[in-house]
Every structure is written in structure tokens, then in C-alpha cells.
Amino acid sequence: MDTRRALLEALGSGPVSGPALADDLGVSRAAVWKAVESLREEGFAVESTSDGYVAPEDPAYCAAGIEFGLDAPYAVEYHDAVGSTNDRARTLAEEGRSDVVVVADEQTGSRGRLDREWVAPSGGVWVSVLIRPDVAPARAPVFTLAAAVAMTDACREAGVDAGIKWPNDVLVRDAGDAGTDGSVSGRGGRKLAGILTEMEGEADRVSWLVLGIGINANIDADALPVGATSLRVERAGPGNTTEGTATADIDRRRFVARLLERFAELAADPDAILPAWREHAITLGRRVRVETSSGEVIGTAVDIEPPGALAVETDDGRVRVHAGDCEHLRDADSPGADSD
């Protein structure tokens, strides 16, 4: 373990003496001091007291702040702004890195699934997780589902009743399943978060997998696209005078830590992923229209099957959809009905 990580772990138990830590790690006191200064430069404001070094009471949203107390096997790389966390994670993958999480306060060149626009301003949660799972490429989609479950759990723990629309959009529903401006989005609710997964591999194994996670966290309604929402907006509630203000903000540091811990838990137990996804799904039991590369599939979504295919009961029998753009239909009796 490096001195920096050892210092963070020691700080979690209370004041830590520099000389004692140097002795425990077999490094010089200068190395400990250098690690302390490095944490401070990151924004993790370590205090010096008569009892030793003390962690800040309210750690900042930075690499060390997220790693502090993190119960997940990831190193964190933080940027105030970056073109794309996925692009940076791919660079790290090419350098041979693994189990690294790239976090940015703002993305300036982000993109969504199917190259859709994804607004990623300051205040959101923009994260890319780089892993090297020992699985065949055909099994890789299950990790995207795991990320969707982890996102949904973190949102719910933050007080927002989120659910998953197949395959990995995290939504918030209301009575009309409409956007914040009253328009029907065609997504089954107001979009809160999404995932963009990228992979490199060979025929029998994944070389690396990058899961790009984007969550509208502390973002005002007027900064969001039509049909989208944010944790801040949902926590403030309709008609609340605090809507869109910092009083409804989430602690992004704690949120990301919980997200990573839940994802690591699921990634370590792949058999638990599909059952967890089913529990969080808002698509199952709904009439859907799925646009696929081979045409349109309309029917009732009845299940999710390994490694993440949507089972749709159509007039011609059950169809397994591995990839596509899914819409929830408003009228179950009309295949051509408007979507919601």
C-alpha cells in the first residue's frame, strides 16, 4: 500500500502521528509529510494538531475525499474539468491501469448512448469506472446492468425514488410521466442518469471495460434538457421555494462513494445482478416499443435474461432483444399508441 492510501486509512481512525505512521510503514517522516501535503493540494484539508494529523470534518469533493473511508477496491482520479471521463479512462486502460475511477466536476465533450447529446455541467456526477473483468465479451453487458442498479440505489438513498428503464436509463416517474416542462419525453419518466459503456476485448475475454456514468445531481431545472431532471430538483419538490437551490443539494462525495461501493459489491457477485435489476425495473410489465437494428419490436416486456436481453412477449411470440432503443407505450391495447 502506498503512503498516501495508508495515511487516508489511518486518518479514518482518528488523529495519527506522523512519526508513528512512518515507523509503521517503514518510510521516512519526510515521506509522510509529503503525502500529507499531496492530500492538501488535492483539496483534502488535513489538519495538524498536538495529537497528530486529523481528517477534515467535511471532506471536499476530490480524489482523496472520495477515497476516504471508501469500501471499494478503486483508486480515484479527479478533474475539475475534462473533455470526457470515458476518454480519460480509455487512455488509462491503454497504459495498463485497472480499477481506476475517473471523476470530473464538469465534462466539456460528453456524449450519451447512440451519440445523443448529454449535458454535463459543473455540479453533476460524471464518473467512469475502468475494470478488467475476467469474463468473455458476451458477458460484459451484465456489468452495465450492475452500474444501473448501483446508480438507482444511490439515488434512492439520496431521497429520490428512481427506477431503471431497460437497459440502463435511470428515471423518475410522476403521474403523467412527463418532463419538467410538461412535455411527454417518450422515455417513461424524467431522465436522471445514464450509462455509456465502452469495451476492448478478444474473442474469449474482455481486455478492459469502461462504464461511463452520468447523473444529474446538483443541477438546476433550467440547465437541463427537455425530459430530464436532477437530484436537486427532485429533492426540492414541486412548488417548493427552495427548488433549484443549494438547500436541496446532495453530498456528491458520499454519493459517489456509495455508488462505487454498491457497484463493487455487485461486480463481485454477478449472479446477484439480474435479480437486483428486476427489483429496480420500471420496464417489466409495461407495453414497449423497441427500435432495433433489424426492425421494431412491440409487445409486453416480461423479463430480463442473461446477459441483459429484454424478453418481450409479442403477438408472434416471445422475442429476446439484446440491444435497442426502448420506449414505454401509454396505451397497452394499441401497438401504435403514443409513448410515455
C-alpha positions as a LaTeX table, in Angstrom:
\begin{tabular}{lrrr}
\hline
Residue & $x$ (\AA) & $y$ (\AA) & $z$ (\AA) \\
\hline
Met1 & 0.00 & 0.00 & 0.00 \\
Asp2 & 1.37 & 3.44 & $-0.85$ \\
Thr3 & 1.93 & 6.09 & 1.81 \\
Arg4 & $-0.98$ & 8.22 & 0.59 \\
Arg5 & $-3.55$ & 5.42 & 0.83 \\
Ala6 & $-2.14$ & 4.27 & 4.19 \\
Leu7 & $-2.45$ & 7.82 & 5.52 \\
Leu8 & $-6.08$ & 8.04 & 4.40 \\
Glu9 & $-6.88$ & 4.75 & 6.13 \\
Ala10 & $-5.10$ & 5.82 & 9.31 \\
Leu11 & $-6.95$ & 9.15 & 9.36 \\
Gly12 & $-10.22$ & 7.24 & 9.36 \\
Ser13 & $-9.45$ & 6.01 & 12.89 \\
Gly14 & $-8.71$ & 9.43 & 14.35 \\
Pro15 & $-5.56$ & 11.53 & 14.85 \\
Val16 & $-2.45$ & 9.88 & 13.50 \\
Ser17 & 1.10 & 10.75 & 14.47 \\
Gly18 & 3.49 & 11.35 & 11.60 \\
Pro19 & 6.41 & 9.58 & 13.32 \\
Ala20 & 4.23 & 6.62 & 14.29 \\
Leu21 & 2.92 & 6.27 & 10.75 \\
Ala22 & 6.46 & 6.50 & 9.36 \\
Asp23 & 7.53 & 3.68 & 11.69 \\
Asp24 & 4.51 & 1.52 & 10.81 \\
Leu25 & 5.10 & 1.89 & 7.07 \\
Gly26 & 8.88 & 1.78 & 7.15 \\
Val27 & 9.18 & 5.14 & 5.39 \\
Ser28 & 10.75 & 8.43 & 6.34 \\
Arg29 & 8.92 & 11.19 & 8.16 \\
Ala30 & 9.57 & 13.32 & 5.10 \\
Ala31 & 7.61 & 10.80 & 3.01 \\
Val32 & 4.67 & 11.07 & 5.40 \\
Trp33 & 4.82 & 14.87 & 5.30 \\
Lys34 & 4.92 & 14.76 & 1.51 \\
Ala35 & 1.82 & 12.55 & 1.49 \\
Val36 & 0.01 & 14.99 & 3.80 \\
Glu37 & 0.88 & 17.91 & 1.53 \\
Ser38 & $-0.28$ & 15.96 & $-1.50$ \\
Leu39 & $-3.68$ & 15.37 & 0.13 \\
Arg40 & $-3.96$ & 19.06 & 0.97 \\
Glu41 & $-3.14$ & 20.02 & $-2.61$ \\
Glu42 & $-5.98$ & 17.76 & $-3.79$ \\
Gly43 & $-8.37$ & 19.65 & $-1.54$ \\
Phe44 & $-8.43$ & 17.18 & 1.35 \\
Ala45 & $-7.73$ & 19.62 & 4.18 \\
Val46 & $-5.70$ & 17.57 & 6.68 \\
Glu47 & $-5.25$ & 19.44 & 9.97 \\
Ser48 & $-2.13$ & 19.38 & 12.14 \\
Thr49 & $-2.89$ & 19.16 & 15.87 \\
Ser50 & $-0.97$ & 18.34 & 19.01 \\
Asp51 & $-2.30$ & 14.79 & 18.74 \\
Gly52 & $-1.20$ & 14.38 & 15.13 \\
Tyr53 & $-2.84$ & 14.72 & 11.74 \\
Val54 & $-6.65$ & 14.90 & 11.65 \\
Ala55 & $-9.02$ & 14.38 & 8.72 \\
Pro56 & $-11.37$ & 17.25 & 7.79 \\
Glu57 & $-14.86$ & 17.02 & 9.27 \\
Asp58 & $-16.44$ & 17.64 & 5.87 \\
Pro59 & $-14.08$ & 16.37 & 3.14 \\
Ala60 & $-14.21$ & 18.12 & $-0.21$ \\
Tyr61 & $-15.34$ & 16.55 & $-3.49$ \\
Cys62 & $-11.91$ & 15.44 & $-4.66$ \\
Ala63 & $-9.96$ & 12.21 & $-5.19$ \\
Ala64 & $-8.86$ & 11.87 & $-1.58$ \\
Gly65 & $-12.29$ & 12.91 & $-0.31$ \\
Ile66 & $-13.97$ & 10.11 & $-2.28$ \\
Glu67 & $-11.30$ & 7.55 & $-1.33$ \\
Phe68 & $-11.52$ & 8.48 & 2.37 \\
Gly69 & $-13.40$ & 5.62 & 4.01 \\
Leu70 & $-14.23$ & 4.07 & 0.62 \\
Asp71 & $-15.01$ & 0.36 & 0.93 \\
Ala72 & $-14.31$ & $-0.49$ & $-2.70$ \\
Pro73 & $-11.07$ & $-1.51$ & $-4.49$ \\
Tyr74 & $-10.70$ & 1.59 & $-6.65$ \\
Ala75 & $-8.20$ & 4.41 & $-6.98$ \\
Val76 & $-9.78$ & 7.77 & $-7.85$ \\
Glu77 & $-8.52$ & 10.35 & $-10.33$ \\
Tyr78 & $-10.33$ & 13.69 & $-10.04$ \\
His79 & $-10.53$ & 16.58 & $-12.52$ \\
Asp80 & $-12.24$ & 19.95 & $-12.15$ \\
Ala81 & $-12.97$ & 19.72 & $-15.87$ \\
Val82 & $-12.21$ & 17.16 & $-18.56$ \\
Gly83 & $-13.40$ & 16.60 & $-22.12$ \\
Ser84 & $-14.75$ & 13.14 & $-21.31$ \\
Thr85 & $-14.17$ & 10.88 & $-18.33$ \\
Asn86 & $-14.59$ & 7.90 & $-20.67$ \\
Asp87 & $-11.84$ & 9.20 & $-22.96$ \\
Arg88 & $-9.52$ & 9.62 & $-19.98$ \\
Ala89 & $-10.39$ & 6.14 & $-18.69$ \\
Arg90 & $-9.61$ & 4.64 & $-22.10$ \\
Thr91 & $-6.21$ & 6.32 & $-22.01$ \\
Leu92 & $-5.55$ & 4.79 & $-18.60$ \\
Ala93 & $-6.65$ & 1.39 & $-19.94$ \\
Glu94 & $-4.14$ & 1.69 & $-22.79$ \\
Glu95 & $-1.47$ & 2.42 & $-20.18$ \\
Gly96 & $-2.30$ & $-0.87$ & $-18.45$ \\
Arg97 & $-4.23$ & 0.55 & $-15.50$ \\
Ser98 & $-7.22$ & $-1.12$ & $-13.88$ \\
Asp99 & $-9.66$ & $-0.49$ & $-11.04$ \\
Val100 & $-9.45$ & 3.25 & $-11.55$ \\
Val101 & $-12.35$ & 5.70 & $-11.33$ \\
Val102 & $-12.14$ & 8.97 & $-13.26$ \\
Val103 & $-14.31$ & 11.70 & $-11.72$ \\
Ala104 & $-14.92$ & 15.20 & $-13.07$ \\
Asp105 & $-16.89$ & 18.16 & $-11.80$ \\
Glu106 & $-17.59$ & 19.10 & $-15.42$ \\
Gln107 & $-17.29$ & 17.44 & $-18.82$ \\
Thr108 & $-16.81$ & 19.63 & $-21.86$ \\
Gly109 & $-17.12$ & 16.97 & $-24.57$ \\
Ser110 & $-19.55$ & 14.41 & $-23.20$ \\
Arg111 & $-21.87$ & 12.20 & $-25.20$ \\
Gly112 & $-24.66$ & 9.77 & $-24.46$ \\
Arg113 & $-25.70$ & 6.39 & $-25.80$ \\
Leu114 & $-26.31$ & 6.32 & $-29.57$ \\
Asp115 & $-24.26$ & 9.58 & $-29.75$ \\
Arg116 & $-27.11$ & 11.55 & $-28.20$ \\
Glu117 & $-26.28$ & 14.88 & $-26.60$ \\
Trp118 & $-25.57$ & 14.62 & $-22.87$ \\
Val119 & $-25.19$ & 17.89 & $-20.98$ \\
Ala120 & $-22.53$ & 17.54 & $-18.26$ \\
Pro121 & $-22.14$ & 20.85 & $-16.43$ \\
Ser122 & $-20.49$ & 21.55 & $-13.11$ \\
Gly123 & $-22.49$ & 20.10 & $-10.24$ \\
Gly124 & $-23.28$ & 16.74 & $-11.80$ \\
Val125 & $-21.78$ & 13.35 & $-11.04$ \\
Trp126 & $-19.62$ & 12.38 & $-14.03$ \\
Val127 & $-17.75$ & 9.14 & $-13.39$ \\
Ser128 & $-16.02$ & 6.47 & $-15.48$ \\
Val129 & $-15.06$ & 3.16 & $-13.91$ \\
Leu130 & $-12.23$ & 1.20 & $-15.52$ \\
Ile131 & $-12.19$ & $-2.52$ & $-14.74$ \\
Arg132 & $-10.78$ & $-5.70$ & $-16.28$ \\
Pro133 & $-13.34$ & $-8.40$ & $-15.51$ \\
Asp134 & $-12.30$ & $-11.97$ & $-16.21$ \\
Val135 & $-15.24$ & $-12.74$ & $-18.50$ \\
Ala136 & $-15.94$ & $-13.29$ & $-22.17$ \\
Pro137 & $-17.17$ & $-10.23$ & $-24.12$ \\
Ala138 & $-20.64$ & $-11.77$ & $-24.36$ \\
Arg139 & $-20.92$ & $-11.45$ & $-20.57$ \\
Ala140 & $-19.90$ & $-7.79$ & $-20.45$ \\
Pro141 & $-23.45$ & $-6.29$ & $-20.61$ \\
Val142 & $-24.19$ & $-7.57$ & $-17.13$ \\
Phe143 & $-21.74$ & $-5.02$ & $-15.69$ \\
Thr144 & $-23.71$ & $-2.21$ & $-17.30$ \\
Leu145 & $-26.80$ & $-3.52$ & $-15.54$ \\
Ala146 & $-24.83$ & $-3.61$ & $-12.28$ \\
Ala147 & $-23.91$ & 0.04 & $-12.75$ \\
Ala148 & $-27.58$ & 0.92 & $-13.33$ \\
Val149 & $-28.58$ & $-0.85$ & $-10.11$ \\
Ala150 & $-25.80$ & 0.90 & $-8.18$ \\
Met151 & $-26.88$ & 4.28 & $-9.54$ \\
Thr152 & $-30.51$ & 3.63 & $-8.64$ \\
Asp153 & $-29.65$ & 2.53 & $-5.11$ \\
Ala154 & $-27.51$ & 5.64 & $-4.59$ \\
Cys155 & $-30.33$ & 7.87 & $-5.87$ \\
Arg156 & $-32.86$ & 6.21 & $-3.59$ \\
Glu157 & $-30.56$ & 6.58 & $-0.61$ \\
Ala158 & $-30.33$ & 10.27 & $-1.52$ \\
Gly159 & $-34.10$ & 10.50 & $-1.22$ \\
Val160 & $-35.15$ & 10.24 & $-4.88$ \\
Asp161 & $-37.41$ & 7.34 & $-5.93$ \\
Ala162 & $-35.62$ & 6.29 & $-9.10$ \\
Gly163 & $-36.11$ & 3.25 & $-11.31$ \\
Ile164 & $-34.45$ & 1.65 & $-14.34$ \\
Lys165 & $-35.79$ & 1.70 & $-17.88$ \\
Trp166 & $-34.20$ & $-1.03$ & $-19.99$ \\
Pro167 & $-31.36$ & $-1.28$ & $-20.41$ \\
Asn168 & $-29.71$ & 1.37 & $-18.24$ \\
Asp169 & $-31.56$ & 4.69 & $-18.10$ \\
Val170 & $-32.36$ & 5.80 & $-14.56$ \\
Leu171 & $-35.65$ & 7.70 & $-14.42$ \\
Val172 & $-38.00$ & 9.41 & $-12.03$ \\
Arg173 & $-41.69$ & 8.93 & $-12.77$ \\
Asp174 & $-44.64$ & 11.15 & $-11.95$ \\
Ala175 & $-48.36$ & 10.83 & $-12.58$ \\
Gly176 & $-48.05$ & 11.85 & $-16.21$ \\
Asp177 & $-44.55$ & 10.56 & $-16.90$ \\
Ala178 & $-43.81$ & 13.99 & $-18.33$ \\
Gly179 & $-40.79$ & 16.25 & $-18.40$ \\
Thr180 & $-40.30$ & 19.23 & $-16.12$ \\
Asp181 & $-41.87$ & 21.48 & $-18.77$ \\
Gly182 & $-44.95$ & 19.27 & $-19.07$ \\
Ser183 & $-43.88$ & 17.57 & $-22.30$ \\
Val184 & $-44.01$ & 13.82 & $-22.70$ \\
Ser185 & $-40.45$ & 12.57 & $-23.11$ \\
Gly186 & $-41.05$ & 9.16 & $-24.66$ \\
Arg187 & $-38.82$ & 7.62 & $-22.03$ \\
Gly188 & $-41.30$ & 6.57 & $-19.37$ \\
Gly189 & $-40.33$ & 9.37 & $-17.00$ \\
Arg190 & $-37.84$ & 12.15 & $-16.42$ \\
Lys191 & $-34.28$ & 11.09 & $-17.13$ \\
Leu192 & $-32.00$ & 11.36 & $-14.14$ \\
Ala193 & $-28.96$ & 9.35 & $-15.19$ \\
Gly194 & $-27.48$ & 7.17 & $-17.91$ \\
Ile195 & $-24.54$ & 4.95 & $-18.76$ \\
Leu196 & $-22.21$ & 4.75 & $-21.74$ \\
Thr197 & $-20.20$ & 1.52 & $-21.77$ \\
Glu198 & $-17.10$ & 1.00 & $-23.90$ \\
Met199 & $-15.02$ & $-2.14$ & $-24.19$ \\
Glu200 & $-12.00$ & $-3.69$ & $-25.82$ \\
Gly201 & $-11.52$ & $-7.42$ & $-25.91$ \\
Glu202 & $-10.62$ & $-10.58$ & $-27.76$ \\
Ala203 & $-12.84$ & $-13.49$ & $-28.73$ \\
Asp204 & $-12.63$ & $-15.17$ & $-25.34$ \\
Arg205 & $-12.01$ & $-12.36$ & $-22.86$ \\
Val206 & $-12.55$ & $-8.71$ & $-22.09$ \\
Ser207 & $-9.33$ & $-6.69$ & $-22.16$ \\
Trp208 & $-10.90$ & $-3.71$ & $-20.41$ \\
Leu209 & $-14.31$ & $-2.26$ & $-19.72$ \\
Val210 & $-15.15$ & 1.40 & $-19.11$ \\
Leu211 & $-18.52$ & 2.29 & $-17.61$ \\
Gly212 & $-19.28$ & 5.97 & $-18.09$ \\
Ile213 & $-21.85$ & 7.08 & $-15.53$ \\
Gly214 & $-23.62$ & 10.42 & $-15.75$ \\
Ile215 & $-26.04$ & 11.62 & $-13.07$ \\
Asn216 & $-27.78$ & 14.97 & $-12.98$ \\
Ala217 & $-27.04$ & 15.80 & $-9.37$ \\
Asn218 & $-26.86$ & 19.42 & $-8.20$ \\
Ile219 & $-28.16$ & 20.98 & $-11.41$ \\
Asp220 & $-31.00$ & 23.49 & $-11.78$ \\
Ala221 & $-34.05$ & 22.66 & $-13.89$ \\
Asp222 & $-33.35$ & 25.44 & $-16.40$ \\
Ala223 & $-29.94$ & 23.92 & $-17.19$ \\
Leu224 & $-31.39$ & 20.52 & $-18.12$ \\
Pro225 & $-32.60$ & 19.23 & $-21.49$ \\
Val226 & $-36.31$ & 18.68 & $-22.07$ \\
Gly227 & $-37.48$ & 15.50 & $-20.37$ \\
Ala228 & $-34.62$ & 15.45 & $-17.84$ \\
Thr229 & $-34.49$ & 16.08 & $-14.11$ \\
Ser230 & $-31.88$ & 16.21 & $-11.37$ \\
Leu231 & $-31.47$ & 15.05 & $-7.81$ \\
Arg232 & $-31.59$ & 18.67 & $-6.69$ \\
Val233 & $-34.90$ & 19.33 & $-8.47$ \\
Glu234 & $-36.48$ & 16.13 & $-7.17$ \\
Arg235 & $-35.32$ & 16.67 & $-3.58$ \\
Ala236 & $-36.67$ & 20.21 & $-3.55$ \\
Gly237 & $-40.05$ & 19.05 & $-4.83$ \\
Pro238 & $-42.64$ & 20.80 & $-6.98$ \\
Gly239 & $-43.68$ & 24.20 & $-5.73$ \\
Asn240 & $-41.02$ & 24.26 & $-3.04$ \\
Thr241 & $-39.46$ & 27.70 & $-2.71$ \\
Thr242 & $-36.06$ & 26.06 & $-2.38$ \\
Glu243 & $-36.35$ & 24.36 & $-5.76$ \\
Gly244 & $-33.09$ & 24.62 & $-7.68$ \\
Thr245 & $-31.12$ & 25.98 & $-4.71$ \\
Ala246 & $-28.27$ & 24.55 & $-2.68$ \\
Thr247 & $-30.64$ & 23.61 & 0.15 \\
Ala248 & $-31.59$ & 20.53 & $-1.89$ \\
Asp249 & $-28.03$ & 19.62 & $-2.86$ \\
Ile250 & $-26.67$ & 16.15 & $-2.29$ \\
Asp251 & $-23.20$ & 15.46 & $-0.90$ \\
Arg252 & $-21.56$ & 14.28 & $-4.12$ \\
Arg253 & $-18.58$ & 12.83 & $-2.27$ \\
Arg254 & $-20.77$ & 10.49 & $-0.23$ \\
Phe255 & $-22.99$ & 9.78 & $-3.22$ \\
Val256 & $-20.09$ & 8.66 & $-5.44$ \\
Ala257 & $-18.60$ & 6.57 & $-2.63$ \\
Arg258 & $-21.91$ & 4.76 & $-2.14$ \\
Leu259 & $-22.29$ & 4.27 & $-5.89$ \\
Leu260 & $-18.82$ & 2.71 & $-6.16$ \\
Glu261 & $-19.31$ & 0.50 & $-3.12$ \\
Arg262 & $-22.58$ & $-0.87$ & $-4.44$ \\
Phe263 & $-21.13$ & $-1.43$ & $-7.91$ \\
Ala264 & $-18.11$ & $-3.27$ & $-6.46$ \\
Glu265 & $-20.45$ & $-5.44$ & $-4.39$ \\
Leu266 & $-22.46$ & $-6.44$ & $-7.45$ \\
Ala267 & $-19.43$ & $-6.89$ & $-9.72$ \\
Ala268 & $-18.02$ & $-9.36$ & $-7.20$ \\
Asp269 & $-21.26$ & $-11.39$ & $-7.27$ \\
Pro270 & $-22.51$ & $-11.47$ & $-10.89$ \\
Asp271 & $-25.32$ & $-13.90$ & $-10.03$ \\
Ala272 & $-26.93$ & $-11.16$ & $-7.93$ \\
Ile273 & $-27.06$ & $-8.57$ & $-10.72$ \\
Leu274 & $-30.12$ & $-9.66$ & $-12.72$ \\
Pro275 & $-32.32$ & $-10.21$ & $-9.63$ \\
Ala276 & $-31.33$ & $-6.76$ & $-8.36$ \\
Trp277 & $-32.07$ & $-5.21$ & $-11.76$ \\
Arg278 & $-35.54$ & $-6.80$ & $-11.82$ \\
Glu279 & $-36.31$ & $-5.29$ & $-8.40$ \\
His280 & $-35.44$ & $-1.82$ & $-9.70$ \\
Ala281 & $-37.01$ & $-2.11$ & $-13.17$ \\
Ile282 & $-39.87$ & 0.09 & $-14.33$ \\
Thr283 & $-39.93$ & $-1.53$ & $-17.79$ \\
Leu284 & $-41.03$ & $-5.04$ & $-16.82$ \\
Gly285 & $-44.76$ & $-5.48$ & $-17.14$ \\
Arg286 & $-45.03$ & $-2.47$ & $-19.44$ \\
Arg287 & $-46.09$ & $-2.35$ & $-23.07$ \\
Val288 & $-42.96$ & $-1.30$ & $-25.01$ \\
Arg289 & $-41.71$ & $-0.42$ & $-28.45$ \\
Val290 & $-38.04$ & $-1.25$ & $-29.06$ \\
Glu291 & $-36.21$ & 0.04 & $-32.12$ \\
Thr292 & $-33.53$ & $-2.47$ & $-33.08$ \\
Ser293 & $-31.09$ & $-2.72$ & $-35.98$ \\
Ser294 & $-33.38$ & $-5.33$ & $-37.58$ \\
Gly295 & $-36.67$ & $-3.54$ & $-37.03$ \\
Glu296 & $-39.30$ & $-2.64$ & $-34.46$ \\
Val297 & $-40.39$ & $-4.93$ & $-31.62$ \\
Ile298 & $-43.72$ & $-4.17$ & $-29.90$ \\
Gly299 & $-45.13$ & $-6.10$ & $-27.01$ \\
Thr300 & $-45.05$ & $-6.51$ & $-23.24$ \\
Ala301 & $-41.67$ & $-6.59$ & $-21.51$ \\
Val302 & $-41.79$ & $-9.68$ & $-19.32$ \\
Asp303 & $-38.25$ & $-10.37$ & $-18.13$ \\
Ile304 & $-34.53$ & $-9.64$ & $-18.31$ \\
Glu305 & $-32.39$ & $-12.60$ & $-19.37$ \\
Pro306 & $-28.61$ & $-13.19$ & $-19.33$ \\
Pro307 & $-26.54$ & $-11.27$ & $-20.10$ \\
Gly308 & $-29.06$ & $-8.43$ & $-20.20$ \\
Ala309 & $-31.51$ & $-9.16$ & $-23.02$ \\
Leu310 & $-35.08$ & $-7.87$ & $-22.71$ \\
Ala311 & $-37.70$ & $-10.58$ & $-23.20$ \\
Val312 & $-40.73$ & $-9.11$ & $-24.99$ \\
Glu313 & $-43.98$ & $-11.02$ & $-25.44$ \\
Thr314 & $-45.31$ & $-10.01$ & $-28.88$ \\
Asp315 & $-48.32$ & $-11.09$ & $-30.91$ \\
Asp316 & $-45.98$ & $-13.51$ & $-32.70$ \\
Gly317 & $-44.36$ & $-14.95$ & $-29.60$ \\
Arg318 & $-41.54$ & $-14.10$ & $-27.25$ \\
Val319 & $-38.62$ & $-12.09$ & $-28.66$ \\
Arg320 & $-35.25$ & $-11.54$ & $-26.95$ \\
Val321 & $-33.86$ & $-8.07$ & $-27.62$ \\
His322 & $-30.15$ & $-7.66$ & $-26.95$ \\
Ala323 & $-29.81$ & $-4.01$ & $-27.95$ \\
Gly324 & $-32.18$ & $-1.25$ & $-28.95$ \\
Asp325 & $-33.91$ & 1.99 & $-28.07$ \\
Cys326 & $-36.84$ & 1.25 & $-25.75$ \\
Glu327 & $-39.99$ & 3.32 & $-25.30$ \\
His328 & $-42.83$ & 2.70 & $-22.87$ \\
Leu329 & $-46.22$ & 2.77 & $-24.56$ \\
Arg330 & $-49.09$ & 4.61 & $-22.94$ \\
Asp331 & $-51.97$ & 2.50 & $-24.25$ \\
Ala332 & $-51.43$ & $-1.24$ & $-23.82$ \\
Asp333 & $-54.22$ & $-2.00$ & $-26.28$ \\
Ser334 & $-52.77$ & $-0.06$ & $-29.21$ \\
Pro335 & $-49.41$ & $-1.02$ & $-30.78$ \\
Gly336 & $-49.26$ & 2.35 & $-32.49$ \\
Ala337 & $-50.07$ & 4.36 & $-29.40$ \\
Asp338 & $-48.10$ & 7.37 & $-28.24$ \\
Ser339 & $-45.23$ & 6.59 & $-25.89$ \\
Asp340 & $-44.65$ & 7.93 & $-22.42$ \\
\hline
\end{tabular}
